[in-house]
């Protein structure tokens, strides 16, 4: 693909606000750290930050970044608070509270209590001084280990490195095995401009991790499959994630046992159509999570085993 099909950007050549907008829209979705802090006078502050993630589990660390404001290069209350009281509660944000979270991002004057403004319930923490958000289904009590300032101009980040001391998970978001059910926790994430996304429902999908076994790889697939104008990269990767390709005997058995005709009927093809539309049929099978059948069909077509079965 030629560079003419891309917008090419050198960060230093753009105004910071414009570059910031591209980064927010392109590096997304981002989890939200709804950070609760206290100033040295004990006044609470609550603000969301989407420059955030966890970075290890031993020790368990989370990092979020209240960037310097682009328009006037001022810093945010959260940053000043953790320098005064190096503790924070990071609350997850789900769909049920996303508008309250957004309201809390209003730049109220220092000392204003965003819990009150956003109608959220402060809940005492066990190991740190800042309150948690009772409405959040997942919250982490943290001590601040370090603040790393990445620059002094507007838009520069301030990485607040937090050690997680205690985690609170609401019971009703757990599954039968005691793990978090992604549909029940119903988290939201940040995109660009005013956009968010909801991490539940039909938008969720699973991708099997190739950790317990070695996938054969896309390069092991027949050339006619690798270069298919119909199968997508995602579909080829699913085929390449199998530990071994069907043997010639398995492919011959698939063709000669009547399974081909059954498969064609199920998908709405005649046997003759299956020969010429095998990649289209394989795509349908993959959508139904029938990876083995898709591979058998594609391997049969690639070996021209179907030639004796079609007219």
C-alpha positions in Angstrom: 0.0 0.0 0.0 1.5 3.3 -1.0 2.1 6.2 1.3 -0.3 8.3 -0.8 -3.1 6.4 0.9 -2.0 7.6 4.3 -2.0 10.9 6.1 1.6 11.3 7.1 2.3 13.2 10.3 5.5 14.4 11.9 4.5 15.3 15.5 6.6 18.5 15.7 5.0 19.9 12.6 1.5 20.0 14.0 0.0 22.3 16.7 -0.2 20.3 19.9 -3.9 20.4 20.2 -4.3 18.9 16.7 -1.7 16.2 17.4 -3.4 15.4 20.7 -6.7 14.9 18.9 -5.2 12.4 16.4 -3.5 10.5 19.3 -6.8 10.2 21.2 -8.7 8.9 18.2 -6.0 6.6 17.0 -4.8 5.1 20.2 -8.2 3.8 21.4 -10.2 2.5 23.1 -8.5 3.4 26.4 -9.5 2.3 29.9 -10.5 5.1 32.3 -8.8 5.7 35.6 -11.4 7.5 37.7 -8.9 8.8 40.3 -9.9 9.9 43.8 -7.3 12.0 45.7 -7.1 14.3 48.7 -5.2 17.6 49.0 -3.2 18.4 52.1 -6.2 19.9 53.8 -8.1 16.7 53.3 -10.5 17.9 50.6 -11.5 15.2 48.1 -11.0 15.4 44.3 -12.4 13.1 41.7 -11.3 13.1 38.0 -11.1 10.7 35.1 -8.0 10.0 33.0 -7.7 7.8 30.0 -3.9 7.8 29.7 -4.0 4.8 32.0 -3.2 1.1 32.3 -1.7 -1.6 34.6 2.0 -2.5 34.1 2.7 -5.7 36.0 1.3 -7.8 38.7 4.3 -8.5 40.9 4.5 -5.8 42.1 1.0 -4.8 40.9 1.5 -1.4 39.3 -0.9 1.0 37.6 0.1 4.2 35.9 -2.1 7.1 34.8 -1.1 10.5 33.5 -2.8 13.9 34.2 -1.3 15.8 31.2 -0.5 19.5 31.4 -3.3 21.5 29.8 -2.6 22.3 26.2 -4.3 25.6 26.2 -2.5 27.3 29.1 0.1 24.8 30.3 -1.5 24.5 33.8 -1.5 21.3 35.9 -4.5 19.5 37.2 -5.6 19.2 40.8 -5.0 15.4 40.8 -1.4 15.9 40.1 -1.0 18.5 42.8 -2.9 16.4 45.3 -0.7 13.2 44.9 2.4 15.4 45.5 0.8 16.5 48.8 -0.8 13.2 49.7 0.8 10.3 47.7 -2.2 8.1 47.7 -5.0 7.5 45.2 -8.0 5.2 44.6 -8.4 4.2 41.0 -12.1 3.4 40.2 -13.2 1.6 37.1 -16.0 3.2 35.1 -18.9 1.2 33.8 -21.9 2.2 31.6 -24.2 2.9 34.5 -22.0 5.7 35.8 -20.3 7.1 32.6 -22.2 10.3 32.5 -21.5 11.0 36.1 -17.8 10.3 35.4 -17.9 12.8 32.5 -19.5 15.4 34.7 -16.7 15.0 37.3 -14.2 15.9 34.5 -15.6 19.5 34.6 -12.8 21.9 35.6 -14.3 23.1 38.8 -12.1 25.4 41.0 -9.6 23.8 43.3 -11.3 22.5 46.5 -14.7 21.7 44.9 -15.9 18.2 45.8 -16.6 16.3 42.5 -18.3 13.6 44.5 -21.1 16.1 45.3 -21.1 17.6 41.8 -21.5 14.3 40.1 -23.8 12.7 42.6 -21.4 9.9 43.5 -21.1 8.2 46.9 -17.7 8.4 48.7 -16.8 5.1 50.5 -14.0 5.0 53.0 -10.9 3.1 52.0 -9.1 0.5 54.2 -5.4 1.3 53.5 -5.3 4.8 52.0 -6.9 8.1 52.9 -8.8 9.0 49.7 -12.3 7.7 49.3 -13.4 5.2 46.7 -16.5 5.6 44.5 -19.2 3.3 45.9 -20.9 3.0 42.5 -17.7 1.6 40.8 -17.7 -2.2 40.4 -13.9 -2.3 40.6 -11.6 -0.1 42.6 -7.9 -0.2 43.6 -6.4 1.5 46.7 -2.9 2.6 45.8 0.1 4.4 47.1 2.0 6.7 44.8 5.6 5.4 44.3 6.8 8.0 41.8 5.7 10.9 39.6 7.6 11.2 36.3 7.2 14.5 34.5 7.8 14.0 30.8 8.1 17.7 29.9 7.2 21.2 30.9 5.1 22.4 28.0 1.4 22.1 27.5 0.4 18.5 26.6 3.3 17.0 28.5 2.5 13.9 30.6 2.9 13.3 34.3 3.2 9.6 34.9 1.8 8.8 38.3 3.2 5.3 39.2 0.9 3.6 41.7 1.4 0.4 43.7 -1.8 -1.4 44.2 -2.4 -2.2 47.8 -5.9 -3.5 47.8 -8.6 -4.3 45.2 -12.3 -4.2 45.7 -14.6 -6.1 43.2 -18.3 -6.0 43.5 -19.7 -9.6 43.9 -22.4 -9.2 41.3 -19.9 -8.8 38.4 -18.2 -12.2 39.1 -19.0 -15.4 37.2 -19.5 -18.9 38.7 -15.7 -19.4 38.9 -15.1 -16.1 40.8 -13.6 -14.3 37.8 -14.9 -11.0 36.4 -17.6 -11.5 33.8 -16.9 -8.8 31.1 -20.6 -8.6 30.3 -21.6 -8.0 33.9 -18.9 -5.4 34.7 -20.0 -3.5 31.6 -16.9 -1.3 31.4 -16.6 1.8 29.1 -13.5 3.1 27.4 -12.5 6.4 25.9 -12.1 7.2 22.2 -11.5 10.6 20.5 -13.7 13.8 20.8 -16.9 13.0 22.7 -16.8 9.3 21.9 -16.8 6.4 24.3 -17.3 2.6 23.7 -19.1 0.1 25.8 -17.2 -3.2 26.4 -20.1 -5.6 26.7 -22.8 -7.1 24.6 -22.4 -7.9 20.9 -19.1 -5.8 20.7 -17.3 -8.5 22.7 -15.5 -11.4 21.0 -12.9 -13.9 21.9 -9.6 -14.7 20.2 -7.9 -17.9 21.3 -4.4 -17.2 22.5 -1.7 -19.4 20.8 0.1 -20.0 24.1 -0.6 -23.7 25.0 0.2 -24.9 21.5 2.1 -23.7 18.5 0.0 -22.6 15.5 1.2 -23.8 12.1 1.2 -20.2 10.8 -0.4 -18.6 7.7 2.8 -19.4 5.8 2.0 -23.2 6.1 -1.4 -22.8 4.4 -1.6 -23.7 0.7 -0.7 -20.8 -1.6 -4.2 -20.6 -3.0 -5.5 -20.1 0.5 -2.8 -17.6 1.5 -3.5 -15.5 -1.5 -7.3 -15.7 -1.4 -9.1 -12.6 -2.5 -12.0 -13.5 -0.2 -10.5 -14.6 3.1 -9.4 -11.8 5.3 -6.2 -11.6 7.4 -8.2 -12.4 10.5 -9.7 -15.5 8.9 -6.3 -16.7 7.7 -4.9 -16.2 11.1 -7.6 -18.4 12.6 -6.7 -21.1 10.1 -3.0 -20.7 10.9 -3.6 -21.0 14.6 -4.3 -24.8 14.4 -1.5 -27.0 15.7 -1.4 -29.1 12.5 -3.1 -29.1 9.1 -5.5 -32.0 8.1 -3.6 -35.0 6.8 -4.2 -36.1 3.1 -6.1 -39.1 4.5 -8.4 -36.8 6.5 -9.0 -34.6 3.5 -9.8 -37.6 1.3 -12.1 -39.1 4.0 -13.9 -35.7 4.2 -14.5 -35.7 0.4 -15.4 -39.4 0.1 -17.6 -39.9 3.1 -20.5 -37.7 2.1 -19.6 -34.9 4.6 -19.0 -32.6 1.6 -22.5 -33.0 0.3 -23.9 -32.5 3.9 -21.8 -29.4 4.3 -22.9 -28.0 0.9 -26.6 -28.6 1.7 -26.2 -26.9 5.1 -24.6 -23.8 3.6 -27.0 -23.7 0.7 -24.6 -24.7 -2.1 -24.7 -27.5 -4.7 -21.5 -29.7 -4.7 -20.5 -28.0 -7.9 -20.8 -24.6 -6.3 -18.7 -25.7 -3.4 -15.8 -26.3 -5.7 -15.7 -22.8 -7.1 -17.0 -20.9 -4.1 -15.0 -22.8 -1.4 -13.4 -19.7 0.0 -16.7 -18.0 0.4 -18.1 -21.2 2.1 -15.0 -21.3 4.3 -15.6 -17.8 5.4 -19.1 -18.7 6.4 -17.8 -21.7 8.4 -15.3 -19.6 10.2 -18.1 -17.1 11.2 -19.8 -20.1 12.8 -16.5 -21.1 14.5 -16.1 -24.3 12.4 -12.4 -24.0 11.9 -11.8 -27.7 11.2 -14.5 -27.9 8.5 -13.2 -24.7 6.9 -9.7 -26.1 6.7 -10.8 -29.5 5.3 -12.8 -27.8 2.6 -10.0 -25.4 1.7 -7.4 -28.2 1.7 -9.6 -30.4 -0.5 -10.0 -27.5 -3.0 -6.3 -26.7 -2.9 -5.5 -30.4 -3.7 -8.2 -30.5 -6.4 -9.7 -33.4 -4.7 -13.1 -32.0 -5.5 -12.5 -32.3 -9.3 -13.9 -35.9 -9.4 -16.9 -34.8 -7.4 -18.1 -31.9 -9.5 -19.3 -31.3 -13.0 
